[in-house]
Amino acid sequence: MATTRGARHSRLVEPEHRLVARQLAKAWEDKLAAQRQLREDYERFGHTQSHALSHTEHEAIEQLAQNMPALWYAPTTIVADRKEMIRQIIQHVIVQAEGRL
C-alpha cells in the first residue's frame, strides 16, 4: 500500500522536483523505521522490567502516604511530583455552575 501510494505521489510531482521528493520520501521512511525500532525496543524493555513492588517498596509507599503534608512540602518534591500526587489521590472532579452563563 505504501509503495503504491509512494509511486502515485512520485508521478504527481513535477519532473524537476522529483529528486527532492525522493529525498524527502527517503527521509520520511527512515524516520518511520527509526520510530518503529524505538517502539519495539521500548516494548522489549517493558517486558524485561519487574512490575511488582517489593515488600520494602510497598512499605515505603504506605509510610509516605500516612504523612502526605511532609511529602508535599519536602524540598526534594518538585511541582511535577505534586501534580502526580494529586492525580493519584483525586479520582474525579465534578464542577457545578451556578447562575447563568
C-alpha positions in Angstrom: 0.0 0.0 0.0 2.7 2.5 1.0 4.7 1.5 -2.1 1.8 2.2 -4.5 0.9 5.4 -2.7 4.6 6.5 -3.0 4.6 5.7 -6.7 1.4 7.6 -7.2 2.8 10.6 -5.4 6.0 10.4 -7.4 4.1 10.5 -10.7 2.2 13.6 -9.4 5.4 15.5 -8.7 6.8 17.8 -11.4 9.8 16.2 -13.1 12.2 18.9 -11.9 11.1 18.3 -8.3 11.3 14.5 -8.3 14.8 14.4 -6.8 13.8 16.5 -3.9 10.6 14.5 -3.5 12.5 11.2 -3.5 14.9 12.6 -0.9 12.0 13.7 1.3 10.3 10.4 0.9 13.5 8.6 1.9 14.0 10.8 4.9 10.3 10.1 5.9 10.8 6.3 5.6 14.0 6.5 7.6 12.2 8.3 10.4 9.3 5.9 10.3 11.7 3.0 10.5 13.5 4.6 13.5 10.2 5.2 15.2 9.2 1.5 14.7 12.6 0.4 16.1 12.2 2.6 19.2 8.7 1.3 19.8 9.9 -2.3 19.5 12.9 -1.5 21.8 10.5 0.1 24.4 8.1 -2.9 24.3 11.0 -5.3 24.8 12.3 -3.2 27.7 8.9 -3.1 29.3 8.7 -6.9 29.2 12.0 -7.3 31.0 11.1 -4.9 33.9 9.5 -6.1 37.1 6.0 -4.7 37.5 5.5 -5.9 41.1 6.7 -3.8 44.0 9.0 -5.4 46.6 7.8 -5.6 50.2 10.2 -2.8 51.1 8.9 -0.5 48.4 5.3 -1.2 49.3 6.0 -0.3 53.0 7.9 2.9 52.0 4.9 4.0 49.9 2.4 3.3 52.7 4.6 5.2 55.1 4.8 8.2 52.8 1.0 8.1 52.2 0.5 8.4 56.0 2.3 11.7 56.0 1.3 13.5 52.8 2.0 17.0 54.1 5.6 16.1 54.8 6.0 14.6 51.4 4.2 17.6 49.7 6.4 20.2 51.4 9.7 18.3 51.2 12.4 20.3 49.5 13.0 17.4 47.1 9.4 17.3 45.9 9.1 19.1 42.6 6.0 20.5 41.0 5.6 17.6 38.6 5.7 15.2 41.7 3.0 17.2 43.4 0.8 17.1 40.2 1.2 13.3 40.1 0.3 13.0 43.8 -2.9 14.9 43.1 -3.7 12.7 40.1 -3.2 9.6 42.2 -5.5 10.9 45.0 -8.3 12.5 43.1 -10.5 10.1 41.2 -12.8 12.6 39.6 -13.9 16.2 39.8 -17.4 17.5 39.5 -17.9 21.1 38.5 -21.3 22.6 39.2 -22.1 26.0 37.7 -24.3 28.5 39.5 -26.1 31.3 37.8 -26.4 32.0 34.2 -23.7 31.5 31.6 
